Amino acid sequence: MKYLPAIAGGLLGLLFLMASVTFFLHMVPEQKFVEGSPVALFMGAFGPTGYMAVVKACELIGAILVLIPRTRNFGLLVLGPIIVNILAFGFLIDKSALNVLTFLVVLLALYLLWVGRKAFAGLLN
């Protein structure tokens, strides 16, 4: 049971690390979306502005912080808004984005928040 937070932190960190590294190294081909669809409009605003690069940089920083047990809670603070954005994208824009991997990320983050709840309690006072 004492190794479970380390495993969850490792998995969450590696998932976000993989997502950010593949973006920066252009390892995934650019996706084509149906012209005029909400997904195409959403991604059309993110691509040329460089906003997605900032999000991916935050993912990279958060992933590294979550991988290190001592900085895991700070990494969760960095990744939290990104996870909420992923869920909002899935629920509001593209329902196909809600897959097993999305829910795995959410469950891992919620578990790590629960394990570190005493450290986060000071934020609520």
C-alpha positions in Angstrom: 0.0 0.0 0.0 2.9 2.4 0.6 4.1 2.0 -2.9 0.8 2.8 -4.5 1.3 6.6 -4.5 4.7 6.2 -6.1 3.2 4.0 -8.8 0.3 6.4 -9.4 2.7 9.4 -9.5 4.9 7.5 -11.9 2.1 6.6 -14.2 0.6 10.1 -14.2 3.9 11.8 -14.7 4.9 9.4 -17.6 1.5 10.0 -19.3 2.0 13.8 -19.3 5.7 13.5 -20.1 4.9 11.4 -23.1 2.2 13.8 -24.3 4.4 16.8 -24.0 7.5 15.2 -25.5 5.7 13.9 -28.5 4.3 17.4 -29.1 7.7 19.1 -28.9 9.5 16.5 -31.0 6.7 16.4 -33.6 6.3 12.6 -33.3 2.6 12.6 -33.9 1.3 13.7 -37.3 -0.9 16.8 -37.4 -4.6 15.8 -37.2 -7.1 17.0 -39.8 -10.5 18.0 -38.5 -13.8 18.5 -40.3 -13.9 22.1 -41.5 -16.2 24.3 -39.4 -16.6 21.7 -36.6 -16.1 22.9 -33.0 -12.9 20.8 -32.7 -11.5 22.4 -35.9 -12.3 25.9 -34.6 -10.9 25.2 -31.2 -7.7 23.8 -32.5 -7.5 26.4 -35.2 -7.3 29.0 -32.4 -4.7 27.1 -30.4 -2.2 26.1 -33.2 -1.1 29.4 -34.8 -1.1 31.4 -31.6 1.4 29.2 -29.7 -1.0 28.6 -26.9 -0.7 24.8 -27.2 3.1 25.1 -26.8 2.6 26.9 -23.5 0.1 24.2 -22.3 2.5 21.5 -23.3 5.4 23.2 -21.5 3.2 23.3 -18.4 2.5 19.6 -18.9 6.2 18.9 -19.1 7.0 20.8 -16.0 4.1 19.3 -14.1 5.0 15.8 -15.3 8.6 16.1 -14.0 7.3 17.5 -10.7 4.8 14.7 -10.2 7.5 12.1 -11.0 9.6 13.4 -8.1 7.9 12.3 -4.8 9.0 15.4 -2.9 7.5 17.8 -5.4 4.4 15.7 -6.3 1.9 18.0 -4.8 3.3 21.0 -6.5 3.1 19.1 -9.8 -0.5 18.3 -9.1 -1.2 22.0 -8.7 0.4 22.6 -12.1 -1.4 19.7 -13.8 -4.8 20.3 -12.2 -6.1 23.1 -14.5 -4.8 21.1 -17.5 -6.8 18.0 -16.4 -9.9 20.2 -15.9 -9.3 21.6 -19.4 -9.0 18.1 -20.9 -12.3 17.1 -19.2 -14.0 20.3 -20.4 -12.8 19.7 -23.9 -14.2 16.2 -23.8 -17.6 17.0 -22.3 -18.2 20.3 -24.2 -16.4 20.0 -27.6 -15.4 16.5 -28.6 -17.1 13.5 -26.8 -14.7 11.1 -28.5 -11.9 12.6 -26.4 -13.5 11.0 -23.3 -11.7 7.7 -23.4 -10.2 5.2 -20.9 -6.9 7.2 -20.9 -8.7 10.4 -19.9 -10.5 8.8 -17.0 -7.2 7.0 -16.0 -5.5 10.4 -15.8 -8.4 11.8 -13.7 -8.5 8.8 -11.4 -4.7 8.9 -10.8 -4.8 12.7 -10.1 -7.7 12.3 -7.7 -6.0 9.4 -5.9 -2.8 11.5 -5.5 -4.8 14.4 -4.3 -6.5 12.2 -1.7 -3.2 10.8 -0.6 -1.7 14.3 -0.2 -4.9 15.8 1.3 -3.2 16.9 4.5 -0.6 18.9 2.5 -3.4 20.6 0.6 -5.5 21.3 3.7 -3.5 24.4 4.3 -4.8 25.9 1.0 -8.4 25.8 2.3 -7.8 27.6 5.6 
